[in-house]
Amino acid sequence: MNEPSQRTVLSIAELCEEMGISKSFFYKLQAKGRGPATVKLGRRTLITREAATTWINQFHDQKEAAQ
């Protein structure tokens, strides 16, 4: 993620923008069970900053294990 933020939750669009991925790629990961944990709030789907960090760290750990 590029800049630290004071917000504790992100929309899917905000997460994708920060990660530099498309929303369609995000949804593909979610469909495969490889996306971050999400929270439904009304009609909105949100990702906590903690869940986003955990998700990023999982990919980082997998990359290190593969080396």
URFEN-V451216 format. One record per backbone hydrogen bond with DSSP energy under -1.0 kcal/mol. CO is the residue of the C=O (numbers start at 1). NH is the residue of the N-H. If there is no record, write none. Layout:
BEGIN
co;nh
CO;NH
CO;NH
END
This chain:
BEGIN
co;nh
8;49
10;47
11;15
12;16
13;17
14;18
15;19
16;20
16;21
22;26
23;27
24;28
25;29
26;30
27;31
28;32
29;34
30;33
39;46
41;44
44;41
46;39
47;10
48;52
49;53
50;54
51;55
52;56
53;57
54;58
55;59
56;60
57;61
58;62
59;63
60;64
61;65
62;66
END
